Amino acid sequence: MTPTTFAEANRTLGDNGYRSEAATNIVSLRVWTDGEQCVSCWRMSWRERLSALLFGRVWLQVLSGDNQPPVALTVGRSPFEKGYDPDHAG
């Protein structure tokens, strides 16, 4: 998956210089933030779409040694649309 920009994005998270064996290709990330949460948008390749369709799995990797911050994965057109329900997005 690759990060993509979106109309509501209001900040860019930059490469902070962090490097490890697992993190070698870090790029800037456009996000929307209200100071309490950040939302980013990712685009799947056709191969990734097919894999998600066949296997129904998306994996989240967080580069954090021994814990993981609260995160959420949603699927849908936009979490910014009126009436958007992440539990019933499609």
N, CA and C atoms as a LAMMPS dump frame, in Angstrom:
ITEM: TIMESTEP
0
ITEM: NUMBER OF ATOMS
270
ITEM: BOX BOUNDS ff ff ff
-5.0000000000000000e+02 5.0000000000000000e+02
-5.0000000000000000e+02 5.0000000000000000e+02
-5.0000000000000000e+02 5.0000000000000000e+02
ITEM: ATOMS id mol type element x y z
1 1 1 N 0.847 -1.176 0
2 1 2 C 0 0 0
3 1 3 C 0.89 1.236 0
4 2 1 N 0.38 2.278 -0.563
5 2 2 C 1.125 3.527 -0.584
6 2 3 C 0.252 4.643 -0.026
7 3 1 N 0.859 5.535 0.754
8 3 2 C 0.079 6.655 1.277
9 3 3 C -0.312 7.593 0.149
10 4 1 N -1.494 8.172 0.259
11 4 2 C -1.974 9.107 -0.747
12 4 3 C -2.56 10.324 -0.048
13 5 1 N -2.568 11.45 -0.726
14 5 2 C -3.114 12.661 -0.131
15 5 3 C -4.629 12.675 -0.298
16 6 1 N -5.303 13.535 0.436
17 6 2 C -6.752 13.65 0.363
18 6 3 C -7.13 15.067 0.752
19 7 1 N -8.331 15.494 0.37
20 7 2 C -8.747 16.896 0.491
21 7 3 C -8.66 17.426 1.923
22 8 1 N -8.982 16.608 2.904
23 8 2 C -9.024 17.078 4.289
24 8 3 C -7.655 17.131 4.974
25 9 1 N -6.614 16.617 4.338
26 9 2 C -5.271 16.589 4.937
27 9 3 C -4.827 17.998 5.309
28 10 1 N -4.351 18.154 6.532
29 10 2 C -3.933 19.478 6.996
30 10 3 C -2.538 19.484 7.621
31 11 1 N -1.81 18.375 7.467
32 11 2 C -0.461 18.314 8.03
33 11 3 C 0.338 17.232 7.315
34 12 1 N 1.65 17.406 7.28
35 12 2 C 2.536 16.384 6.741
36 12 3 C 3.446 15.893 7.842
37 13 1 N 3.427 14.587 8.072
38 13 2 C 4.356 13.977 9.015
39 13 3 C 5.598 13.599 8.223
40 14 1 N 6.731 14.108 8.639
41 14 2 C 7.954 13.891 7.881
42 14 3 C 8.787 12.751 8.413
43 15 1 N 9.778 12.407 7.664
44 15 2 C 10.767 11.414 8.054
45 15 3 C 11.519 11.957 9.257
46 16 1 N 11.446 11.261 10.383
47 16 2 C 12.099 11.751 11.597
48 16 3 C 13.508 11.206 11.778
49 17 1 N 14.019 10.525 10.748
50 17 2 C 15.371 10.003 10.819
51 17 3 C 15.464 8.612 11.407
52 18 1 N 14.336 8.045 11.844
53 18 2 C 14.325 6.706 12.434
54 18 3 C 14.67 5.672 11.378
55 19 1 N 15.567 4.771 11.684
56 19 2 C 15.931 3.694 10.761
57 19 3 C 16.113 2.402 11.559
58 20 1 N 15.687 1.323 10.975
59 20 2 C 15.928 -0.007 11.515
60 20 3 C 15.881 -0.971 10.341
61 21 1 N 16.102 -2.254 10.595
62 21 2 C 16.013 -3.23 9.507
63 21 3 C 14.603 -3.275 8.934
64 22 1 N 13.593 -3.02 9.779
65 22 2 C 12.201 -3.067 9.334
66 22 3 C 11.751 -1.762 8.686
67 23 1 N 12.469 -0.69 8.923
68 23 2 C 12.051 0.626 8.416
69 23 3 C 13.17 1.267 7.625
70 24 1 N 13.196 0.97 6.334
71 24 2 C 14.246 1.54 5.496
72 24 3 C 13.695 2.483 4.444
73 25 1 N 12.395 2.412 4.157
74 25 2 C 11.806 3.214 3.095
75 25 3 C 10.723 4.132 3.673
76 26 1 N 11.114 5.053 4.526
77 26 2 C 10.165 5.945 5.181
78 26 3 C 9.93 7.166 4.304
79 27 1 N 8.662 7.502 4.077
80 27 2 C 8.3 8.659 3.263
81 27 3 C 7.41 9.587 4.078
82 28 1 N 7.272 10.824 3.624
83 28 2 C 6.367 11.769 4.275
84 28 3 C 4.933 11.28 4.14
85 29 1 N 4.108 11.625 5.125
86 29 2 C 2.73 11.146 5.161
87 29 3 C 1.781 12.306 5.394
88 30 1 N 0.86 12.533 4.447
89 30 2 C -0.177 13.555 4.607
90 30 3 C -1.25 13.006 5.531
91 31 1 N -1.637 13.79 6.532
92 31 2 C -2.648 13.376 7.497
93 31 3 C -3.609 14.521 7.767
94 32 1 N -4.771 14.183 8.3
95 32 2 C -5.674 15.153 8.898
96 32 3 C -5.535 14.944 10.389
97 33 1 N -5.452 16.036 11.138
98 33 2 C -5.366 15.936 12.588
99 33 3 C -6.198 17.017 13.241
100 34 1 N -6.762 16.666 14.378
101 34 2 C -7.468 17.639 15.208
102 34 3 C -6.735 17.815 16.54
103 35 1 N -5.518 17.329 16.624
104 35 2 C -4.721 17.424 17.839
105 35 3 C -4.879 16.222 18.757
106 36 1 N -5.893 15.398 18.505
107 36 2 C -6.1 14.199 19.314
108 36 3 C -5.947 12.919 18.503
109 37 1 N -6.173 13.02 17.209
110 37 2 C -6.031 11.853 16.349
111 37 3 C -5.485 12.281 14.993
112 38 1 N -4.873 11.333 14.308
113 38 2 C -4.405 11.545 12.939
114 38 3 C -5.085 10.528 12.047
115 39 1 N -5.486 10.968 10.86
116 39 2 C -6.092 10.09 9.865
117 39 3 C -5.239 10.186 8.608
118 40 1 N -4.858 9.039 8.067
119 40 2 C -4.128 9.009 6.805
120 40 3 C -4.898 8.136 5.823
121 41 1 N -4.591 8.282 4.545
122 41 2 C -5.27 7.531 3.498
123 41 3 C -4.23 6.721 2.729
124 42 1 N -4.557 5.452 2.465
125 42 2 C -3.642 4.552 1.783
126 42 3 C -4.343 3.928 0.585
127 43 1 N -3.613 3.775 -0.498
128 43 2 C -4.169 3.195 -1.72
129 43 3 C -3.543 1.816 -1.944
130 44 1 N -4.421 0.844 -2.242
131 44 2 C -3.967 -0.521 -2.517
132 44 3 C -3.663 -0.696 -4
133 45 1 N -2.628 -1.456 -4.294
134 45 2 C -2.363 -1.853 -5.674
135 45 3 C -3.414 -2.891 -6.073
136 46 1 N -3.485 -3.181 -7.357
137 46 2 C -4.439 -4.197 -7.803
138 46 3 C -4.126 -5.546 -7.175
139 47 1 N -2.881 -5.882 -7.021
140 47 2 C -2.491 -7.15 -6.39
141 47 3 C -2.944 -7.181 -4.929
142 48 1 N -2.773 -6.058 -4.223
143 48 2 C -3.214 -5.99 -2.821
144 48 3 C -4.736 -6.068 -2.714
145 49 1 N -5.439 -5.435 -3.649
146 49 2 C -6.908 -5.52 -3.65
147 49 3 C -7.368 -6.959 -3.837
148 50 1 N -6.76 -7.655 -4.771
149 50 2 C -7.119 -9.041 -5.019
150 50 3 C -6.828 -9.902 -3.794
151 51 1 N -5.684 -9.688 -3.189
152 51 2 C -5.327 -10.438 -1.988
153 51 3 C -6.322 -10.174 -0.851
154 52 1 N -6.715 -8.91 -0.659
155 52 2 C -7.695 -8.58 0.375
156 52 3 C -9.037 -9.241 0.081
157 53 1 N -9.431 -9.255 -1.18
158 53 2 C -10.688 -9.883 -1.574
159 53 3 C -10.653 -11.386 -1.311
160 54 1 N -9.56 -12.033 -1.679
161 54 2 C -9.464 -13.482 -1.533
162 54 3 C -9.275 -13.929 -0.086
163 55 1 N -8.433 -13.198 0.652
164 55 2 C -8.074 -13.649 1.994
165 55 3 C -8.739 -12.853 3.106
166 56 1 N -9.268 -11.654 2.787
167 56 2 C -9.987 -10.861 3.778
168 56 3 C -9.14 -10.362 4.93
169 57 1 N -7.858 -10.142 4.692
170 57 2 C -6.969 -9.702 5.767
171 57 3 C -6.164 -8.475 5.351
172 58 1 N -6.007 -7.562 6.307
173 58 2 C -5.101 -6.425 6.18
174 58 3 C -4.244 -6.443 7.433
175 59 1 N -2.962 -6.344 7.269
176 59 2 C -2.046 -6.395 8.404
177 59 3 C -1.568 -4.988 8.733
178 60 1 N -1.498 -4.677 10.01
179 60 2 C -0.996 -3.387 10.486
180 60 3 C 0.338 -3.624 11.164
181 61 1 N 1.371 -2.903 10.72
182 61 2 C 2.685 -2.985 11.347
183 61 3 C 3.008 -1.63 11.95
184 62 1 N 3.285 -1.615 13.244
185 62 2 C 3.651 -0.389 13.944
186 62 3 C 5.075 -0.57 14.451
187 63 1 N 5.955 0.326 14.04
188 63 2 C 7.351 0.22 14.45
189 63 3 C 7.507 0.815 15.84
190 64 1 N 7.247 -0.025 16.814
191 64 2 C 7.318 0.367 18.212
192 64 3 C 7.72 -0.879 18.983
193 65 1 N 8.849 -0.809 19.633
194 65 2 C 9.455 -1.977 20.26
195 65 3 C 8.575 -2.951 21.013
196 66 1 N 7.927 -2.521 22.086
197 66 2 C 7.245 -3.502 22.932
198 66 3 C 5.772 -3.203 23.184
199 67 1 N 5.212 -2.218 22.515
200 67 2 C 3.785 -1.94 22.68
201 67 3 C 3.231 -1.334 21.396
202 68 1 N 1.943 -1.075 21.39
203 68 2 C 1.318 -0.489 20.205
204 68 3 C 0.323 0.575 20.649
205 69 1 N 0.402 1.755 20.064
206 69 2 C -0.568 2.798 20.415
207 69 3 C -1.952 2.41 19.904
208 70 1 N -2.995 3.032 20.412
209 70 2 C -4.332 2.747 19.89
210 70 3 C -4.405 3.092 18.403
211 71 1 N -4.884 2.166 17.609
212 71 2 C -5.011 2.37 16.17
213 71 3 C -6.366 1.851 15.71
214 72 1 N -6.784 2.259 14.513
215 72 2 C -8.011 1.758 13.908
216 72 3 C -7.816 1.663 12.409
217 73 1 N -8.295 0.602 11.815
218 73 2 C -8.304 0.451 10.364
219 73 3 C -9.756 0.491 9.918
220 74 1 N -10.057 1.289 8.906
221 74 2 C -11.404 1.339 8.36
222 74 3 C -11.325 1.211 6.852
223 75 1 N -12.413 0.822 6.247
224 75 2 C -12.51 0.724 4.805
225 75 3 C -13.742 1.505 4.388
226 76 1 N -13.613 2.333 3.405
227 76 2 C -14.751 3.093 2.931
228 76 3 C -14.293 4.263 2.087
229 77 1 N -15.248 4.964 1.554
230 77 2 C -14.936 6.093 0.7
231 77 3 C -14.225 7.184 1.48
232 78 1 N -14.785 7.602 2.64
233 78 2 C -14.168 8.668 3.426
234 78 3 C -14.737 8.709 4.834
235 79 1 N -13.894 8.817 5.849
236 79 2 C -14.402 8.973 7.211
237 79 3 C -14.896 10.394 7.474
238 80 1 N -14.788 11.283 6.482
239 80 2 C -15.192 12.674 6.654
240 80 3 C -16.594 12.945 6.115
241 81 1 N -17.204 11.952 5.466
242 81 2 C -18.548 12.128 4.922
243 81 3 C -19.577 12.1 6.041
244 82 1 N -20.582 12.93 5.935
245 82 2 C -21.654 12.965 6.918
246 82 3 C -22.333 11.591 6.963
247 83 1 N -22.535 11.101 8.162
248 83 2 C -23.196 9.826 8.332
249 83 3 C -22.278 8.621 8.161
250 84 1 N -20.959 8.838 8.005
251 84 2 C -20.018 7.742 7.848
252 84 3 C -20.003 6.9 9.11
253 85 1 N -20.159 5.606 8.975
254 85 2 C -20.134 4.683 10.106
255 85 3 C -19.041 3.667 9.848
256 86 1 N -17.887 3.771 10.539
257 86 2 C -16.781 2.862 10.253
258 86 3 C -17.123 1.405 10.512
259 87 1 N -18.123 1.132 11.354
260 87 2 C -18.519 -0.257 11.616
261 87 3 C -19.322 -0.849 10.474
262 88 1 N -19.837 0.016 9.58
263 88 2 C -20.634 -0.457 8.46
264 88 3 C -20.172 0.154 7.137
265 89 1 N -18.884 0.502 7.076
266 89 2 C -18.339 1.09 5.843
267 89 3 C -18.132 -0.007 4.814
268 90 1 N -18.178 0.379 3.56
269 90 2 C -17.975 -0.645 2.548
270 90 3 C -17.473 -0.133 1.27
